[in-house]
Amino acid sequence: MLLPQTRLPCIIQHRNFYFSIASMPCVAQPPPVHYSHHSKVRFSLAEFELHPLQDPRDAWELAFPNSTSCDQSILSTSESESRNLIDKSTDDGIHFPEGGRRAWLAVFGSWSGLFASLGLMNTVGAFQEYISTHQLRGVDVAITGWIFSLYAFMTFGVGLFVGPLFDKYGPRWLILSGSVLVILSMDLIGNCTEFWHFIICFSLFGGIGSALLFSPSVAIIGHYFSRRRGYATGIATTGGAFGGILYPLIIQLLTPSIGFLWSTRLMALISLILCGFANIFMQPFQTPGPTASAWPNLLILRRPAFALTVLGVFLLEFALFVPLTYITSYSKANGYSTSISSAVLPVLNVGSVFGRCLPGYFADKYGRYNIAILAIIFTVLAVFDVWLPGGDTTPGLIVFALLFGLSSGSNISLTPVCIGQLCCVEQYGRYYSTCFSIVSLGCLTGVPIAGMILDADGGNYRGLILFVGSCYAVGLVAFICVRLVATGCKVKRKY
């Protein structure tokens, strides 16, 4: 009697050996055949088990289970793989606590590290306004902008090596080194008087130190959370927003009374305390995997979903630092009082607190890319419909600062979980750092380009606002393309 057949690729198993025969007809397992021990036949096809496979590449996986690394296995771009990317780490059998004392202490350590690193990044507007009107008041705005763009470039660019080192060796020495550099940067910047002083103390020391804190602080969340990763990452990234509230107030309110030197030393003291918490509580839960490597790998850009995500994040960060850097100068250029000009950046960061936490919570429920796309749409509307027509009025400026902080906060909180959706936990640091290393090129050039636009318009900010909004609009298109690649035109799909 003939047995039912299929035309699926097969694996033939005989004891511990596997043979792949693509497109060989697979039949149901026949009953065992018994042999006499005198028989010269040692085995027959009756001893084989036939396992139908969904993908011919699985033959290599079974035949050589340790030869294919995690990042090689996820280079596939098939729709079936994209459908399961959000649960890939769980499917691989990796356990995530999803909470508990140790996990939430790690989140607190991450929050502290991001307060010390991203808090400085969210304060560049206050630094730019003070330095350009005091120590470097005779230097063009476009040239002064290189101090802060180089800082952002180092923060994200050095991550190309920080992420793989985190995957291979863990966060301990990275966080300790970053803590020393960030504290040293804040302690020295008050003594700077020349352009090159600020480049060394703020751009290099502060940028590299922030990179050593930033990437591990984000990646450590992926060790403890998978299903609730968006929510946990959102909570951790609010540290940078709180830093962006406190640090500008220190510079703008305390500097007139105690001086710039002691204001920055107070910031160094705060950084010392926060970095101490980061070093104590940021302990890895997952041990480095056998496929983890300390070397960067740009071949992962061959995945269309990841490449489009990098393009989208590049454009978002390219535009993000322009308002953060120039919003205080914009306020003064439009004749606002000192109190309003000094308050607008903290107001923006107040909105960013909610903009980092809430999208992460909803992203876990409705899809990470879905919520990121909605957040970018609101950012585009805030720039074109509020800042452009109404930024020269006090209500318009305050509303824009709140809306922009609320909508753009997802740039930091959702980007890590979107990238984590595209890889396994062992390669999380590598994927995240590769993305932001490329993004760092946009951070390097975005602020100086905005400064040149401002100079070309004779101090009019209209061209700068249009530049910011256009970058966000194109970034929105890139994120929509990622979703189309992964899910097609299924609008209601969670992704």
CORQUI-V838803 format. One record per residue. RES is the residue in one small letter. SS is DSSP state (alpha for helix, beta for strand, coil for the rest). PHI is phi as a letter, one per 30 degrees, with the letter a starting at -180 (999 if undefined). OMEGA is omega in radians with two decimals (* if undefined). Layout:
# CORQUI-V838803
res | ss | phi | omega
RES | SS | PHI | OMEGA
RES | SS | PHI | OMEGA
This chain:
# CORQUI-V838803
res | ss | phi | omega
m | coil | 999 | 3.14
l | coil | d | 3.13
l | coil | c | -3.14
p | coil | d | -3.08
q | beta | b | 2.97
t | beta | b | 3.14
r | coil | c | 3.13
l | coil | d | 3.01
p | coil | e | -3.00
c | beta | b | 2.89
i | beta | c | 3.04
i | beta | c | -3.09
q | beta | c | 2.99
h | beta | b | -3.01
r | coil | h | -3.08
n | coil | c | -3.10
f | beta | c | -3.13
y | beta | b | 3.08
f | beta | b | -3.13
s | beta | c | 3.06
i | beta | b | -3.10
a | coil | d | 3.09
s | coil | i | 3.05
m | coil | d | 3.12
p | coil | e | 3.12
c | beta | c | -3.13
v | beta | c | 3.08
a | coil | d | -3.04
q | coil | d | -3.14
p | coil | d | 3.11
p | coil | d | -3.11
p | coil | d | 3.10
v | coil | c | -3.10
h | coil | c | -3.11
y | coil | b | 2.96
s | coil | d | -3.12
h | coil | d | 3.07
h | coil | d | -3.09
s | coil | d | 3.11
k | coil | d | 3.13
v | coil | d | -3.09
r | coil | d | 3.07
f | coil | a | 3.11
s | coil | b | -3.13
l | alpha | d | 3.13
a | alpha | d | -3.13
e | alpha | d | -3.08
f | coil | d | 2.98
e | beta | c | -3.12
l | beta | c | -3.10
h | beta | c | 3.09
p | beta | d | -3.13
l | coil | c | 3.10
q | coil | d | -3.07
d | coil | b | -3.14
p | coil | e | -3.13
r | coil | d | 3.11
d | alpha | d | 3.11
a | alpha | e | 3.11
w | alpha | d | 3.13
e | alpha | d | -3.09
l | alpha | d | -3.11
a | alpha | d | -3.11
f | coil | b | -2.96
p | coil | d | -3.09
n | coil | c | -3.02
s | coil | c | -3.10
t | coil | c | -3.10
s | coil | d | -3.07
c | alpha | d | -3.06
d | alpha | d | 3.01
q | alpha | d | -3.06
s | alpha | d | -3.10
i | coil | c | 3.07
l | coil | d | 3.13
s | coil | d | -3.13
t | coil | c | -3.13
s | coil | d | -3.10
e | alpha | d | -3.12
s | alpha | d | 3.08
e | alpha | d | -3.14
s | alpha | d | -3.13
r | alpha | d | -3.05
n | coil | c | -3.06
l | alpha | d | -3.05
i | alpha | d | -3.14
d | alpha | c | -3.01
k | alpha | d | -3.10
s | alpha | d | 3.10
t | alpha | d | 3.14
d | alpha | d | -3.13
d | coil | d | 3.07
g | coil | i | -3.14
i | coil | d | -3.11
h | coil | d | 3.07
f | coil | c | -3.13
p | coil | d | -3.11
e | coil | i | 3.13
g | coil | k | -3.09
g | coil | j | -3.05
r | alpha | e | -3.09
r | alpha | d | -3.13
a | alpha | d | -3.10
w | alpha | d | 2.98
l | alpha | d | 3.06
a | alpha | d | 3.07
v | alpha | d | 3.10
f | alpha | d | 3.06
g | alpha | d | 3.08
s | alpha | d | 3.10
w | alpha | e | 3.14
s | alpha | d | 3.13
g | alpha | d | 3.12
l | alpha | d | 3.03
f | alpha | d | -3.09
a | alpha | d | -3.08
s | alpha | c | -3.14
l | alpha | d | 3.05
g | alpha | e | 3.07
l | alpha | d | -3.13
m | alpha | d | 3.13
n | coil | d | 3.14
t | coil | c | -3.06
v | alpha | d | 3.10
g | alpha | d | 3.12
a | alpha | d | 3.08
f | alpha | d | -3.10
q | alpha | d | -3.11
e | alpha | d | -3.11
y | alpha | d | -3.07
i | alpha | d | -3.10
s | alpha | d | 3.11
t | alpha | c | 3.14
h | coil | b | -3.06
q | coil | d | -3.07
l | coil | c | -3.06
r | coil | d | 3.12
g | coil | c | -3.08
v | coil | c | 3.13
d | coil | e | -3.13
v | alpha | d | -3.12
a | alpha | d | 3.14
i | alpha | d | 3.09
t | alpha | d | 3.13
g | alpha | d | 3.13
w | alpha | d | 3.10
i | alpha | e | -3.03
f | alpha | d | 3.07
s | alpha | d | 3.08
l | alpha | d | 3.06
y | alpha | d | 3.13
a | alpha | d | 3.12
f | alpha | d | 3.13
m | alpha | d | -3.14
t | alpha | d | -3.11
f | alpha | c | -3.06
g | alpha | d | 3.13
v | coil | d | 3.12
g | alpha | d | 3.08
l | alpha | e | 3.12
f | alpha | c | -3.11
v | alpha | d | -3.11
g | alpha | e | 3.08
p | alpha | d | 3.09
l | alpha | d | 3.06
f | alpha | d | 3.13
d | alpha | d | -3.04
k | alpha | d | -2.97
y | alpha | c | -3.13
g | coil | j | -2.97
p | coil | c | -2.86
r | alpha | e | -3.05
w | alpha | d | 3.08
l | alpha | d | -3.11
i | alpha | d | 3.14
l | alpha | d | 3.12
s | alpha | d | 3.11
g | alpha | d | 3.12
s | alpha | d | -3.13
v | alpha | d | -3.08
l | alpha | d | -3.14
v | alpha | d | 3.12
i | alpha | d | 3.11
l | alpha | d | 3.14
s | alpha | d | -3.13
m | alpha | d | 3.13
d | alpha | d | -3.05
l | alpha | c | -2.98
i | alpha | d | 3.12
g | alpha | d | 3.13
n | alpha | c | -3.05
c | coil | d | 3.11
t | coil | b | -3.11
e | coil | c | -3.13
f | alpha | e | -3.08
w | alpha | d | 3.04
h | alpha | d | -3.13
f | alpha | d | 3.11
i | alpha | d | -3.10
i | alpha | d | -3.00
c | alpha | d | -3.08
f | alpha | c | -3.03
s | alpha | d | -3.05
l | alpha | d | -3.13
f | alpha | d | -3.12
g | alpha | d | -3.11
g | alpha | d | 3.13
i | alpha | d | 3.10
g | alpha | d | 3.10
s | alpha | d | 3.10
a | alpha | d | -3.13
l | alpha | d | 3.07
l | alpha | d | -2.97
f | alpha | d | -3.07
s | alpha | d | 3.09
p | alpha | d | -3.13
s | alpha | d | 3.10
v | alpha | d | -3.05
a | alpha | d | -3.09
i | coil | d | 3.13
i | alpha | d | -3.14
g | alpha | d | 3.08
h | alpha | d | -3.02
y | alpha | c | -3.02
f | coil | b | 2.98
s | coil | b | -3.13
r | coil | d | -3.10
r | coil | c | -3.07
r | alpha | d | 3.14
g | alpha | d | -3.13
y | alpha | d | -3.13
a | alpha | d | 3.12
t | alpha | d | 3.10
g | alpha | d | 3.11
i | alpha | d | -3.11
a | alpha | d | -3.07
t | alpha | d | 3.02
t | alpha | d | 3.07
g | alpha | e | 3.10
g | alpha | d | 3.12
a | alpha | d | 3.08
f | alpha | d | 3.04
g | alpha | d | 3.10
g | alpha | d | 3.03
i | alpha | d | -3.03
l | alpha | d | -3.04
y | alpha | d | 3.09
p | alpha | d | 3.11
l | alpha | d | 3.09
i | alpha | d | -3.10
i | alpha | d | -3.00
q | alpha | d | -3.08
l | alpha | c | -3.08
l | alpha | c | -3.10
t | alpha | e | 3.11
p | alpha | d | -3.08
s | alpha | c | -3.08
i | alpha | c | 3.11
g | alpha | j | -3.10
f | alpha | d | -3.11
l | alpha | d | -3.09
w | alpha | d | 3.04
s | alpha | d | 3.14
t | alpha | d | 3.06
r | alpha | d | 3.02
l | alpha | d | 3.07
m | alpha | d | 3.08
a | alpha | d | 3.11
l | alpha | d | 3.10
i | alpha | d | 3.12
s | alpha | d | 3.12
l | alpha | d | -3.14
i | alpha | d | -3.10
l | alpha | d | 3.13
c | alpha | d | 3.05
g | alpha | d | 3.07
f | alpha | d | -3.13
a | alpha | d | -3.13
n | alpha | d | -3.10
i | alpha | d | -2.92
f | alpha | c | -3.12
m | coil | d | 3.12
q | coil | c | -3.09
p | coil | d | 3.06
f | coil | c | 3.11
q | coil | d | 3.06
t | coil | d | 3.12
p | coil | e | -3.09
g | coil | d | -3.13
p | coil | d | -3.13
t | coil | c | -3.12
a | coil | d | -3.14
s | coil | b | 3.13
a | coil | d | -3.08
w | coil | c | 3.07
p | coil | d | -3.13
n | coil | b | -3.13
l | alpha | d | 3.12
l | alpha | d | 3.13
i | alpha | d | 3.08
l | alpha | d | 3.09
r | alpha | d | 3.10
r | coil | d | -3.09
p | alpha | e | -3.11
a | alpha | d | 3.14
f | alpha | d | -3.14
a | alpha | d | 3.11
l | alpha | d | 3.07
t | alpha | d | 3.11
v | alpha | d | 3.10
l | alpha | d | 3.14
g | alpha | d | 3.14
v | alpha | d | 3.09
f | alpha | e | -3.09
l | alpha | d | 3.12
l | alpha | d | -3.14
e | alpha | d | 3.07
f | alpha | e | -3.11
a | alpha | c | -3.01
l | alpha | e | -3.01
f | alpha | d | 3.12
v | alpha | d | 3.06
p | alpha | d | 3.14
l | alpha | d | -3.09
t | alpha | d | -2.96
y | alpha | c | -3.06
i | alpha | d | 3.11
t | alpha | d | 3.10
s | alpha | d | 3.10
y | alpha | d | -3.13
s | alpha | d | -3.13
k | alpha | d | 3.14
a | alpha | d | 3.14
n | coil | c | 3.00
g | coil | i | 3.11
y | coil | d | 3.13
s | coil | d | -3.13
t | alpha | d | -3.12
s | alpha | d | 3.12
i | alpha | d | -3.13
s | alpha | d | -3.14
s | alpha | d | -3.10
a | alpha | c | -2.99
v | alpha | d | 3.12
l | alpha | d | 3.02
p | alpha | e | 3.10
v | alpha | d | 3.09
l | alpha | e | -3.12
n | alpha | d | 3.00
v | alpha | d | 3.06
g | alpha | d | -3.13
s | alpha | d | 3.07
v | alpha | e | 3.12
f | alpha | d | 3.14
g | alpha | d | 3.09
r | alpha | c | -3.07
c | alpha | d | -3.04
l | alpha | d | 3.12
p | alpha | e | 3.10
g | alpha | d | 3.12
y | alpha | d | -3.12
f | alpha | d | 3.13
a | alpha | d | 3.10
d | alpha | d | -3.10
k | alpha | d | -2.98
y | alpha | c | 3.12
g | coil | j | -3.06
r | alpha | d | -3.13
y | alpha | d | 3.12
n | alpha | e | -3.13
i | alpha | d | 3.10
a | alpha | d | 3.12
i | alpha | d | 3.10
l | alpha | d | -3.14
a | alpha | d | 3.13
i | alpha | d | 3.09
i | alpha | e | 3.12
f | alpha | d | 3.11
t | alpha | d | 3.10
v | alpha | d | 3.12
l | alpha | d | 3.14
a | alpha | d | -3.11
v | alpha | d | -3.02
f | alpha | d | -3.04
d | alpha | c | 3.14
v | alpha | b | -3.06
w | alpha | d | -3.06
l | alpha | d | -3.12
p | alpha | d | -2.99
g | alpha | b | -3.11
g | coil | d | -3.13
d | coil | d | 3.03
t | coil | c | -3.11
t | alpha | d | 3.09
p | alpha | d | -3.13
g | alpha | d | -3.13
l | alpha | d | -3.13
i | alpha | d | 3.12
v | alpha | d | 3.11
f | alpha | d | -3.12
a | alpha | e | 3.13
l | alpha | d | -3.11
l | alpha | d | -3.14
f | alpha | d | 3.08
g | alpha | d | -3.12
l | alpha | d | -3.05
s | alpha | d | -3.09
s | alpha | d | 3.10
g | coil | e | 3.12
s | alpha | d | 3.08
n | alpha | e | -3.09
i | alpha | c | -3.00
s | alpha | d | -3.08
l | alpha | c | 3.13
t | alpha | e | 3.13
p | alpha | d | -3.09
v | alpha | d | 3.04
c | alpha | d | 3.12
i | alpha | d | 3.11
g | alpha | d | 3.09
q | coil | d | -3.07
l | coil | c | -3.07
c | coil | a | 3.06
c | coil | d | -3.00
v | alpha | d | -3.11
e | alpha | d | -3.08
q | alpha | c | -3.05
y | alpha | d | -3.14
g | alpha | d | -3.14
r | alpha | d | -3.14
y | alpha | d | -3.10
y | alpha | d | -3.11
s | alpha | d | 3.08
t | alpha | d | 3.11
c | alpha | e | -3.04
f | alpha | d | 3.01
s | alpha | d | 3.07
i | alpha | d | 3.10
v | alpha | d | -3.10
s | alpha | d | 3.10
l | alpha | d | 3.06
g | alpha | d | 3.09
c | alpha | d | -3.13
l | alpha | d | -3.01
t | alpha | c | -3.03
g | alpha | d | -3.09
v | alpha | d | 3.08
p | alpha | d | 3.09
i | alpha | d | 3.08
a | alpha | d | 3.09
g | alpha | d | 3.10
m | alpha | d | 3.07
i | alpha | d | -3.14
l | alpha | d | 3.11
d | alpha | d | -3.12
a | alpha | d | 3.13
d | coil | d | 3.12
g | coil | i | 3.13
g | coil | j | 3.09
n | coil | d | -3.03
y | coil | c | -3.09
r | alpha | d | 3.13
g | alpha | d | 3.11
l | alpha | d | 3.13
i | alpha | d | 3.11
l | alpha | d | 3.10
f | alpha | d | 3.14
v | alpha | d | -3.11
g | alpha | d | 3.14
s | alpha | d | 3.11
c | alpha | d | 3.11
y | alpha | d | -3.13
a | alpha | d | 3.12
v | alpha | d | 3.05
g | alpha | d | 3.07
l | alpha | d | 3.12
v | alpha | d | -3.14
a | alpha | d | 3.14
f | alpha | d | 3.08
i | alpha | d | 3.11
c | alpha | d | 3.07
v | alpha | e | -3.13
r | alpha | d | 3.11
l | alpha | d | 3.11
v | alpha | d | -3.04
a | alpha | d | -2.98
t | alpha | b | -3.04
g | coil | i | -3.10
c | coil | c | -3.12
k | coil | d | -3.01
v | coil | d | -3.05
k | coil | d | -3.08
r | coil | d | 3.05
k | coil | d | 3.11
y | coil | a | *
